[in-house]
């Protein structure tokens, strides 16, 4: 039951993150142009380039976490799998202070 509650909270948190990053992307013309009108993420200067990159990576990160958590939640809730087989997908950020610990 604790696993289900934690995963529901994680889904809600990542849905909020995806919504915030998506709202930023909807307001920024760099994300709205395609084909010959497309512009680089760096076309708005260094500060907005950083914001654009964070928004793009953040949307991907949040979406992957939502899909993973929903799948884990459903399989554990119906009894097909156990919670120990569903660790957090990217681990804990505070454990990645060296390259070896990040990939290890």
MDAnalysis code that builds the backbone (N, CA, C; Angstrom):
import MDAnalysis as mda
import numpy as np

u = mda.Universe.empty(312, n_residues=104, atom_resindex=np.repeat(np.arange(104), 3), trajectory=True)
u.add_TopologyAttr("name", ["N", "CA", "C"] * 104)
u.add_TopologyAttr("resid", np.arange(1, 105))
u.add_TopologyAttr("resname", ["UNK", "UNK", "UNK", "UNK", "UNK", "UNK", "UNK", "UNK", "UNK", "UNK", "UNK", "UNK", "UNK", "UNK", "UNK", "UNK", "UNK", "UNK", "UNK", "UNK", "UNK", "UNK", "UNK", "UNK", "UNK", "UNK", "UNK", "UNK", "UNK", "UNK", "UNK", "UNK", "UNK", "UNK", "UNK", "UNK", "UNK", "UNK", "UNK", "UNK", "UNK", "UNK", "UNK", "UNK", "UNK", "UNK", "UNK", "UNK", "UNK", "UNK", "UNK", "UNK", "UNK", "UNK", "UNK", "UNK", "UNK", "UNK", "UNK", "UNK", "UNK", "UNK", "UNK", "UNK", "UNK", "UNK", "UNK", "UNK", "UNK", "UNK", "UNK", "UNK", "UNK", "UNK", "UNK", "UNK", "UNK", "UNK", "UNK", "UNK", "UNK", "UNK", "UNK", "UNK", "UNK", "UNK", "UNK", "UNK", "UNK", "UNK", "UNK", "UNK", "UNK", "UNK", "UNK", "UNK", "UNK", "UNK", "UNK", "UNK", "UNK", "UNK", "UNK", "UNK"])
u.atoms.positions = np.array([
    [0.824, -1.196, 0.000],
    [0.000, 0.000, 0.000],
    [0.875, 1.270, 0.000],
    [1.986, 1.224, 0.703],
    [2.897, 2.365, 0.733],
    [3.466, 2.625, -0.659],
    [3.790, 1.559, -1.386],
    [4.323, 1.697, -2.734],
    [3.332, 2.426, -3.629],
    [2.073, 2.042, -3.554],
    [1.040, 2.658, -4.390],
    [0.901, 4.146, -4.055],
    [0.899, 4.473, -2.768],
    [0.770, 5.874, -2.358],
    [1.953, 6.703, -2.843],
    [3.161, 6.189, -2.681],
    [4.352, 6.912, -3.113],
    [4.352, 7.105, -4.630],
    [3.947, 6.072, -5.361],
    [3.925, 6.200, -6.826],
    [2.865, 7.188, -7.291],
    [1.739, 7.239, -6.612],
    [0.710, 8.226, -6.975],
    [1.248, 9.639, -6.745],
    [1.965, 9.846, -5.637],
    [2.565, 11.153, -5.380],
    [3.618, 11.492, -6.432],
    [4.443, 10.504, -6.812],
    [5.456, 10.739, -7.843],
    [4.808, 11.077, -9.190],
    [3.736, 10.390, -9.521],
    [3.029, 10.679, -10.780],
    [2.481, 12.110, -10.760],
    [1.901, 12.501, -9.629],
    [1.363, 13.863, -9.520],
    [2.484, 14.902, -9.630],
    [3.614, 14.666, -8.969],
    [4.745, 15.603, -9.015],
    [5.289, 15.723, -10.438],
    [5.482, 14.597, -11.103],
    [6.034, 14.650, -12.458],
    [5.017, 15.204, -13.458],
    [3.737, 15.006, -13.209],
    [2.718, 15.619, -14.065],
    [2.750, 17.136, -13.915],
    [2.968, 17.623, -12.690],
    [3.095, 19.056, -12.474],
    [4.337, 19.608, -13.181],
    [5.461, 18.893, -13.061],
    [6.677, 19.315, -13.760],
    [6.476, 19.354, -15.274],
    [5.865, 18.306, -15.815],
    [5.616, 18.252, -17.253],
    [4.699, 19.400, -17.684],
    [3.731, 19.746, -16.840],
    [2.821, 20.834, -17.169],
    [3.546, 22.185, -17.160],
    [4.412, 22.403, -16.179],
    [5.166, 23.654, -16.106],
    [6.098, 23.788, -17.308],
    [6.843, 22.718, -17.605],
    [7.746, 22.769, -18.759],
    [6.973, 22.892, -20.066],
    [5.828, 22.240, -20.143],
    [4.996, 22.344, -21.344],
    [4.424, 23.736, -21.530],
    [4.041, 24.372, -20.428],
    [3.531, 25.752, -20.512],
    [4.625, 26.702, -20.994],
    [5.850, 26.497, -20.506],
    [6.966, 27.310, -20.980],
    [7.188, 27.095, -22.478],
    [7.155, 25.830, -22.899],
    [7.369, 25.522, -24.314],
    [6.251, 26.098, -25.188],
    [5.027, 26.115, -24.684],
    [3.918, 26.683, -25.452],
    [4.049, 28.188, -25.628],
    [4.662, 28.862, -24.662],
    [4.828, 30.316, -24.727],
    [6.060, 30.745, -25.515],
    [6.946, 29.821, -25.793],
    [8.203, 30.157, -26.459],
    [8.111, 29.808, -27.946],
    [8.355, 30.766, -28.839],
    [8.224, 30.507, -30.273],
    [9.260, 29.519, -30.827],
    [10.347, 29.286, -30.115],
    [11.359, 28.334, -30.593],
    [10.764, 26.930, -30.713],
    [9.878, 26.572, -29.792],
    [9.285, 25.239, -29.781],
    [8.110, 25.099, -30.748],
    [7.636, 26.212, -31.323],
    [6.439, 26.172, -32.159],
    [6.728, 26.151, -33.654],
    [7.974, 26.341, -34.043],
    [8.288, 26.418, -35.472],
    [8.932, 25.140, -35.958],
    [8.533, 24.730, -37.159],
    [9.058, 23.510, -37.757],
    [9.509, 23.783, -39.183],
    [10.248, 22.851, -39.736],
    [10.667, 22.952, -41.121],
    [11.643, 24.082, -41.358],
    [11.434, 24.847, -42.427],
    [12.369, 25.926, -42.774],
    [12.261, 27.111, -41.816],
    [11.196, 27.214, -41.028],
    [11.037, 28.297, -40.059],
    [11.645, 27.954, -38.695],
    [12.098, 26.736, -38.511],
    [12.616, 26.297, -37.214],
    [13.837, 27.115, -36.805],
    [13.936, 27.359, -35.509],
    [15.073, 28.086, -34.959],
    [15.771, 27.216, -33.928],
    [17.031, 27.482, -33.730],
    [17.828, 26.749, -32.753],
    [17.409, 27.122, -31.337],
    [17.625, 26.218, -30.402],
    [17.361, 26.527, -29.001],
    [18.269, 27.650, -28.508],
    [19.405, 27.824, -29.162],
    [20.372, 28.857, -28.776],
    [20.092, 30.209, -29.422],
    [19.076, 30.317, -30.235],
    [18.845, 31.543, -30.998],
    [18.375, 32.723, -30.150],
    [18.025, 32.507, -28.897],
    [17.511, 33.586, -28.049],
    [18.525, 34.084, -27.022],
    [19.766, 33.675, -27.160],
    [20.787, 34.113, -26.220],
    [21.111, 33.038, -25.193],
    [22.174, 33.235, -24.427],
    [22.652, 32.178, -23.529],
    [21.721, 31.861, -22.359],
    [21.060, 32.850, -21.810],
    [20.191, 32.581, -20.657],
    [18.945, 31.823, -21.091],
    [18.312, 32.270, -22.150],
    [17.134, 31.555, -22.642],
    [17.509, 30.221, -23.278],
    [18.732, 30.109, -23.790],
    [19.188, 28.813, -24.301],
    [19.233, 27.802, -23.169],
    [19.701, 28.231, -22.012],
    [19.715, 27.352, -20.845],
    [18.294, 26.988, -20.419],
    [17.407, 27.970, -20.389],
    [16.001, 27.710, -20.038],
    [15.350, 26.768, -21.044],
    [15.628, 26.960, -22.323],
    [15.062, 26.091, -23.360],
    [15.555, 24.660, -23.205],
    [16.831, 24.502, -22.907],
    [17.404, 23.171, -22.744],
    [16.825, 22.485, -21.520],
    [16.700, 23.219, -20.426],
    [16.108, 22.648, -19.209],
    [14.663, 22.243, -19.461],
    [13.912, 23.070, -20.177],
    [12.511, 22.744, -20.470],
    [12.406, 21.500, -21.340],
    [13.247, 21.406, -22.356],
    [13.193, 20.247, -23.251],
    [13.576, 18.958, -22.515],
    [14.665, 19.011, -21.765],
    [15.100, 17.826, -21.010],
    [14.130, 17.520, -19.875],
    [13.595, 18.564, -19.249],
    [12.650, 18.366, -18.152],
    [11.357, 17.703, -18.601],
    [10.867, 18.078, -19.772],
    [9.658, 17.428, -20.287],
    [9.909, 15.948, -20.556],
    [11.058, 15.632, -21.122],
    [11.395, 14.232, -21.390],
    [11.539, 13.446, -20.096],
    [12.240, 14.021, -19.127],
    [12.446, 13.374, -17.830],
    [11.108, 13.105, -17.134],
    [10.250, 14.105, -17.093],
    [8.961, 13.959, -16.415],
    [8.075, 12.932, -17.119],
    [8.061, 12.949, -18.439],
    [7.231, 12.011, -19.191],
    [7.703, 10.566, -19.006],
    [9.020, 10.360, -19.033],
    [9.539, 9.009, -18.802],
    [9.195, 8.515, -17.399],
    [9.297, 9.377, -16.400],
    [8.962, 8.987, -15.040],
    [7.480, 8.676, -14.885],
    [6.625, 9.456, -15.532],
    [5.185, 9.207, -15.455],
    [4.848, 7.842, -16.046],
    [5.379, 7.541, -17.210],
    [5.106, 6.247, -17.849],
    [5.610, 5.092, -17.000],
    [6.819, 5.207, -16.481],
    [7.415, 4.156, -15.655],
    [6.611, 3.948, -14.372],
    [6.229, 5.049, -13.714],
    [5.486, 4.938, -12.461],
    [4.085, 4.383, -12.664],
    [3.433, 4.741, -13.745],
    [2.103, 4.190, -14.023],
    [2.192, 2.683, -14.271],
    [3.186, 2.274, -15.046],
    [3.362, 0.845, -15.304],
    [3.664, 0.095, -14.011],
    [4.558, 0.620, -13.186],
    [4.868, -0.010, -11.910],
    [3.677, -0.042, -10.985],
    [2.937, 1.038, -10.926],
    [1.749, 1.119, -10.078],
    [0.711, 0.079, -10.475],
    [0.458, -0.037, -11.762],
    [-0.549, -0.996, -12.228],
    [-0.129, -2.440, -11.988],
    [1.115, -2.772, -12.278],
    [1.552, -4.157, -12.113],
    [1.608, -4.572, -10.642],
    [1.969, -3.656, -9.759],
    [1.985, -3.974, -8.327],
    [0.562, -4.016, -7.776],
    [-0.289, -3.109, -8.220],
    [-1.662, -3.048, -7.713],
    [-2.464, -4.295, -8.058],
    [-2.226, -4.882, -9.217],
    [-2.971, -6.093, -9.588],
    [-2.283, -7.366, -9.105],
    [-1.115, -7.233, -8.490],
    [-0.417, -8.383, -7.933],
    [0.464, -9.131, -8.895],
    [0.736, -8.567, -10.048],
    [1.571, -9.219, -11.046],
    [3.053, -9.117, -10.713],
    [3.438, -8.064, -10.004],
    [4.833, -7.809, -9.689],
    [4.955, -7.356, -8.241],
    [6.179, -7.347, -7.740],
    [6.439, -6.893, -6.377],
    [7.118, -5.521, -6.424],
    [6.915, -4.704, -5.386],
    [7.512, -3.363, -5.375],
    [9.035, -3.362, -5.452],
    [9.684, -4.409, -4.973],
    [11.156, -4.416, -4.999],
    [11.713, -4.454, -6.414],
    [10.905, -4.840, -7.381],
    [11.346, -4.874, -8.774],
    [11.132, -3.547, -9.497],
    [10.663, -2.533, -8.791],
    [10.380, -1.228, -9.384],
    [11.098, -0.105, -8.629],
    [12.426, -0.059, -8.713],
    [13.132, 1.066, -8.082],
    [12.876, 2.351, -8.866],
    [13.240, 3.472, -8.277],
    [13.074, 4.724, -9.018],
    [13.954, 4.673, -10.264],
    [13.466, 5.130, -11.402],
    [14.176, 4.922, -12.668],
    [15.559, 5.552, -12.768],
    [15.767, 6.702, -12.198],
    [17.060, 7.364, -12.329],
    [17.835, 7.386, -11.018],
    [17.371, 6.676, -10.028],
    [18.052, 6.644, -8.747],
    [17.908, 7.963, -8.006],
    [18.676, 8.102, -6.941],
    [18.642, 9.330, -6.156],
    [19.744, 10.262, -6.653],
    [19.415, 11.541, -6.817],
    [20.375, 12.511, -7.343],
    [21.537, 12.731, -6.383],
    [21.290, 12.625, -5.096],
    [22.378, 12.870, -4.144],
    [23.414, 11.752, -4.147],
    [23.114, 10.622, -4.772],
    [24.084, 9.531, -4.887],
    [24.979, 9.667, -6.111],
    [24.788, 10.682, -6.916],
    [25.525, 10.795, -8.169],
    [26.560, 11.913, -8.128],
    [27.311, 11.982, -7.059],
    [28.308, 13.050, -6.959],
    [29.618, 12.700, -7.651],
    [29.777, 11.492, -8.139],
    [30.915, 11.129, -8.987],
    [30.384, 10.350, -10.188],
    [31.150, 10.313, -11.249],
    [30.736, 9.576, -12.454],
    [30.593, 8.092, -12.129],
    [31.518, 7.563, -11.332],
    [31.467, 6.141, -10.995],
    [30.178, 5.794, -10.242],
    [29.787, 6.629, -9.289],
    [28.559, 6.356, -8.541],
    [27.325, 6.586, -9.403],
    [27.401, 7.545, -10.328],
    [26.268, 7.811, -11.195],
    [25.965, 6.627, -12.096],
    [26.993, 6.042, -12.735],
    [26.805, 4.930, -13.639],
    [26.877, 3.583, -12.938],
    [27.406, 3.553, -11.745],
    [27.607, 2.271, -11.044],
    [26.410, 1.835, -10.301],
])
